[in-house]
Amino acid sequence: MYLARLGMGVKAFIFCGTWAAITRGAHDRTVHPDFARASSIFPPIDPFLKHVILQLKDGGSRKAST
């Protein structure tokens, strides 16, 4: 239970720091999440989401197939 509270505190600290950096205009100090890496740990079930993830990994170079 205390570990979850500690984790929430760390997340709140990072959020507030990022928010303050954006407000100051210091965009080089913001945290940019890597959604493509997260999807390899928790793969999406929906095939459309898999296509979107592949686009993120390729830098958006793939075309949508119909």
C-alpha positions as CSV (number, residue, x, y, z in Angstrom):
1,M,0.0,0.0,0.0
2,Y,2.8,2.4,0.8
3,L,4.6,1.5,-2.4
4,A,1.6,2.6,-4.4
5,R,1.4,5.9,-2.6
6,L,5.1,6.4,-3.2
7,G,4.6,5.7,-6.9
8,M,1.7,8.2,-7.1
9,G,3.9,10.8,-5.4
10,V,6.6,10.3,-7.9
11,K,4.2,10.6,-10.8
12,A,2.7,13.8,-9.3
13,F,6.2,15.2,-8.9
14,I,7.1,14.5,-12.6
15,F,3.7,15.8,-13.8
16,C,4.1,19.1,-11.9
17,G,7.7,19.5,-13.1
18,T,6.7,18.9,-16.7
19,W,3.8,21.3,-16.4
20,A,6.0,24.0,-14.9
21,A,8.6,23.5,-17.7
22,I,5.9,23.8,-20.4
23,T,4.6,26.9,-18.7
24,R,8.1,28.5,-18.6
25,G,8.7,27.5,-22.3
26,A,11.5,25.1,-21.4
27,H,10.4,22.4,-23.8
28,D,13.8,20.6,-23.6
29,R,13.1,19.8,-20.0
30,T,9.7,18.0,-20.6
31,V,9.2,14.3,-20.5
32,H,8.3,12.7,-23.8
33,P,6.7,9.2,-23.4
34,D,7.7,6.4,-25.8
35,F,4.4,4.8,-26.7
36,A,5.9,2.4,-29.2
37,R,8.1,0.9,-26.5
38,A,5.2,0.7,-24.1
39,S,3.2,-1.2,-26.7
40,S,5.9,-3.9,-26.8
41,I,5.4,-4.5,-23.1
42,F,1.6,-4.3,-23.2
43,P,0.6,-5.2,-26.8
44,P,-2.8,-4.0,-28.0
45,I,-5.5,-6.4,-28.8
46,D,-7.3,-4.3,-31.5
47,P,-5.7,-4.8,-35.0
48,F,-6.3,-1.1,-35.8
49,L,-4.2,-0.1,-32.7
50,K,-1.4,-2.5,-33.9
51,H,-1.4,-0.6,-37.2
52,V,-1.1,2.7,-35.4
53,I,1.8,1.4,-33.3
54,L,3.6,0.3,-36.4
55,Q,3.2,3.8,-37.8
56,L,4.7,5.2,-34.6
57,K,7.7,2.9,-34.8
58,D,8.3,3.8,-38.5
59,G,7.9,7.5,-37.9
60,G,4.6,7.6,-39.8
61,S,5.9,6.4,-43.1
62,R,3.3,3.6,-43.5
63,K,0.0,4.3,-45.4
64,A,-3.3,3.2,-44.0
65,S,-4.7,0.1,-45.7
66,T,-8.4,-0.3,-46.4
